[in-house]
């Protein structure tokens, strides 16, 4: 009888172990191929704040380019907030950014990277969304096995775990975006000048025209990176005359989007590059279109998607007018 009971106990434990392994495997498969990841941690005591997250990212080698409390303008403009905490933050690693731009100039559309930080006020958790390795790869068209891209994705995970040591990646069910799908918005400005001073003058005119058109339409430009002068020149990397990026945001877009899709901050503020390679007759401008957000998050809300397309139309009109 003892032997029978022992055998039954062993069999029961084996089944339980197999079931547990199956659940873990299923969770991994569920998230595989998705472009956005959500990392969450218990925060009933309020110990995790946007400040502690920023500090952890900095210590992990990720320089913060800004962490914006969206609730303050949301409250003033719309009279209501969706979460007690909702921030959009920008971050980057200079070394990996340079390595990737040298190989893939359009990586500027992910420079800086971004994340949303929000509280689940029912579950008492703090949550962070970022792009996955797959998401970065698909968005810019970089091979997923590129060692520098893999290192960047790994560094993001390190930052997340440092920020929230008790956190875990959540099982999500975001759609899988077709690798062949391209949502890049790309533009060029023709130039015939070869004199570096004249090219810088053209750059100044483009920036002034862009900023002058964007701001009256309610767009914010919370971050500007002049990689050419601030980074490339110091490294002796002279392939470009111009390489700058802008971060772009609009309150009346992110407010309705964030209500049902708080993880959208993995794409926002969106990054736009402007670059000119020496010897070329074109200045390149580009960013990731809003279909990157819509498809990767499975967005169906008409108000949210309508606002995204409206904003993209405004930006497109401005950029097309620069040539």
MARNU-662508 format. One line per field, with one value per residue (C-alpha): residue number from 1; y, z, x. Coordinates in steps of 0.1 Angstrom, whole numbers, plus 2048, in hexadecimal, padded with zeros to 3 digits. Layout:
N
num	c(NUM  ...)
py	c(Y  ...)
pz	c(Z  ...)
px	c(X  ...)
***
This chain:
323
num	c(1  2  3  4  5  6  7  8  9  10  11  12  13  14  15  16  17  18  19  20  21  22  23  24  25  26  27  28  29  30  31  32  33  34  35  36  37  38  39  40  41  42  43  44  45  46  47  48  49  50  51  52  53  54  55  56  57  58  59  60  61  62  63  64  65  66  67  68  69  70  71  72  73  74  75  76  77  78  79  80  81  82  83  84  85  86  87  88  89  90  91  92  93  94  95  96  97  98  99  100  101  102  103  104  105  106  107  108  109  110  111  112  113  114  115  116  117  118  119  120  121  122  123  124  125  126  127  128  129  130  131  132  133  134  135  136  137  138  139  140  141  142  143  144  145  146  147  148  149  150  151  152  153  154  155  156  157  158  159  160  161  162  163  164  165  166  167  168  169  170  171  172  173  174  175  176  177  178  179  180  181  182  183  184  185  186  187  188  189  190  191  192  193  194  195  196  197  198  199  200  201  202  203  204  205  206  207  208  209  210  211  212  213  214  215  216  217  218  219  220  221  222  223  224  225  226  227  228  229  230  231  232  233  234  235  236  237  238  239  240  241  242  243  244  245  246  247  248  249  250  251  252  253  254  255  256  257  258  259  260  261  262  263  264  265  266  267  268  269  270  271  272  273  274  275  276  277  278  279  280  281  282  283  284  285  286  287  288  289  290  291  292  293  294  295  296  297  298  299  300  301  302  303  304  305  306  307  308  309  310  311  312  313  314  315  316  317  318  319  320  321  322  323)
py	c(800  818  811  818  839  842  83B  850  86D  86C  86C  889  89E  895  8A1  8C1  8C8  8C1  8D8  8F4  8F0  8F1  912  922  915  923  944  947  93D  956  973  966  97D  99A  9BD  9CB  9BD  9C6  9C3  9C5  9C5  9C7  9EA  9ED  A00  A19  A12  A11  A33  A42  A50  A2F  A20  A3B  A36  A11  A16  A2F  A16  9FB  A10  A20  A46  A56  A70  A7B  A6C  A80  A7F  A7E  A81  AA6  AB2  A97  AA5  AC9  AC2  AA6  AA8  A83  A6A  A45  A3A  A49  A46  A49  A53  A52  A4F  A4F  A3D  A32  A23  A37  A1B  A04  A20  A2A  A06  A01  A22  A1A  9FB  A06  A2C  A2A  A1D  A42  A3A  A28  A41  A46  A27  A2E  A1E  A25  A22  A1E  A12  9F8  A07  9E8  9CE  9E6  9E1  9F6  9EE  9F6  9F0  9EF  9E1  9BD  9B2  9A6  9C8  9DC  9C4  9C6  9EB  9F5  9D7  9CB  9A6  998  987  9A7  9A5  9CA  9C9  9AA  9BC  9DA  9C4  9B2  9D3  9DE  9BE  9C4  9E7  9DA  9C0  9D9  9F2  9D8  9BA  9A8  9AE  996  998  995  97C  992  98A  9A6  99E  991  9AB  99D  9A2  9AD  9C9  9EB  A09  A20  A44  A50  A71  A82  AA5  AAB  ABF  AC8  AD9  AC8  AE4  AD9  AFB  AFE  ADB  AE6  B04  AEE  AD8  AF7  B01  ADE  ADD  B00  AF8  AD7  AE5  B04  AEF  AD4  AE9  AFD  ADC  AD1  ABA  AB8  AB2  AA5  A99  AA3  A91  A9E  A7E  A8D  AA8  A99  A75  A6E  A8A  A80  A5C  A67  A59  A71  A60  A79  A9E  A9D  A83  A8F  A80  A8F  A7F  A88  A87  A95  A96  A91  A72  A60  A68  A53  A39  A34  A2D  A0A  A06  A12  9FD  A15  A28  A0D  A22  A44  A5F  A54  A5B  A6C  A6D  A87  A7D  A85  A6F  A82  A80  A79  A91  A8A  A90  A73  A77  A5B  A4D  A2E  A32  A2E  A0D  A00  A09  9FD  9DB  9D2  9DA  9CE  9F0  9F1  A10  A28  A48  A3D  A31  A4F  A67  A54  A56  A7A  A83  A6E  A81  AA2  A98  A8A  AAA  ABE  AA7  AA6  ACC  ACD  AC3)
pz	c(800  809  7E7  7D5  7E8  7E1  7BC  7BB  7CD  7B5  797  7A5  7AB  788  778  78D  781  75D  760  76F  754  73A  748  747  724  719  729  716  6F5  6FB  6FC  6E1  6C3  6D3  6CF  6F1  714  736  756  776  79B  7BC  7C9  7E4  7FA  7DF  7E2  7BC  7AC  78B  79C  7A9  786  776  78E  788  763  766  77B  761  746  737  737  73D  724  737  74C  748  760  748  763  76A  747  744  763  758  734  738  75D  763  764  75C  776  795  784  75E  750  72F  731  718  71C  708  70A  6F6  6EE  6DF  6CE  6BB  6B2  6A4  691  680  672  66F  66C  671  694  69C  69C  6BD  6CB  6E7  6F1  705  720  732  758  767  786  787  7A3  7A8  7A9  7BB  7A2  78F  76A  74F  72A  711  6EF  6ED  6D9  6BF  6C0  6BA  69E  68B  690  680  66B  67E  680  6A1  6A6  6A3  6C1  6C9  6C7  6DD  6F6  6F7  6FD  719  728  729  73B  754  75A  760  778  78B  78D  79A  7A9  7B2  78F  774  74F  74B  734  719  6F9  6E2  6BD  6AA  690  66E  669  645  651  650  662  65D  652  63E  62C  61A  614  5F5  5F9  5E1  5FA  603  619  63E  64A  630  639  65D  652  640  65F  674  65B  65B  681  684  66A  67B  69E  693  682  69D  6BD  6B2  6AA  6CE  6C9  6E4  6DE  700  6F5  6DB  6D5  6BF  6BB  6A2  6B7  6DA  6D3  6B0  6AE  6CF  6C2  6A2  68E  671  659  65E  65C  66F  686  69F  6AE  6BB  6D4  6CB  6E0  6E0  6FF  6ED  6DC  6F9  711  6FF  6F5  718  726  718  70B  727  718  6F9  70A  6FC  6DC  6EB  6E9  6C5  6B9  698  688  670  661  644  639  62A  605  601  5F1  609  62D  63C  655  664  681  688  67D  694  685  69A  6B9  6AB  69E  6BA  6D6  6C3  6C6  6BC  6CE  6B2  6C7  6CF  6AC  69C  6B1  6A7  682  685  695  67C  660  66F  672  64E  640  652  648  623  623  62D  60B)
px	c(800  81D  82D  80C  808  82C  828  809  81A  837  820  80C  82C  838  817  818  83C  833  815  82A  844  828  81B  83D  843  821  829  849  838  81C  835  84C  84E  83C  84A  841  848  839  84D  839  841  82C  82C  812  82B  833  858  85C  85A  863  882  88E  888  89C  8B9  8BA  8BB  8D7  8EB  8E5  8F5  8D6  8D7  8B5  8AC  88D  871  851  834  816  7FC  803  7FA  7DF  7CE  7D1  7C5  7AC  7A2  7A8  7C4  7C3  7DD  7ED  80E  813  835  846  86C  889  8AA  8C8  8EA  903  91C  902  8EF  90F  917  8F4  8F2  913  904  8E0  8DC  8B6  8BA  8B5  890  896  8AE  8A6  893  873  85E  83D  83C  819  808  7ED  7D9  7C4  7E0  7F7  813  82C  82F  848  845  862  869  875  893  87A  869  889  893  873  86E  88F  897  8B5  8BD  8B1  8D3  8E7  8FE  8FB  8D5  8D4  8EB  8D4  8B5  8C8  8D2  8AE  8A4  8C0  8B3  890  89B  8B1  894  87C  88E  86E  85F  856  84E  829  817  80A  7F6  801  7FE  81D  827  831  856  850  839  84A  83B  859  851  86E  875  892  89D  8B2  8D2  8EE  905  926  933  930  926  90A  8FE  8FC  8E8  8D0  8CD  8C4  8A9  89A  899  88B  870  867  866  853  838  835  832  813  801  806  823  83E  863  86F  891  8AB  8CB  8E7  8FA  912  920  91A  925  933  94C  95C  95F  96F  951  94F  938  91B  918  8F7  8E8  8CD  8AE  88E  876  852  832  80F  7F8  7D8  7E6  7F6  7D9  7BE  7D8  7E5  7C2  7C0  7E3  7FB  817  817  834  84B  846  842  84E  857  87A  882  8A4  8B3  8D4  8EB  908  925  925  900  8E7  8CB  8C3  8B0  893  87E  86B  856  832  814  80B  829  815  7F3  7FE  816  7FC  7DD  7CD  7A9  79B  791  797  7BB  7C4  7B3  7C8  7E7  7E0  7D7  7F8  80B  7FA  804  829  829  81C  837  853  848  847  86C  879)
***
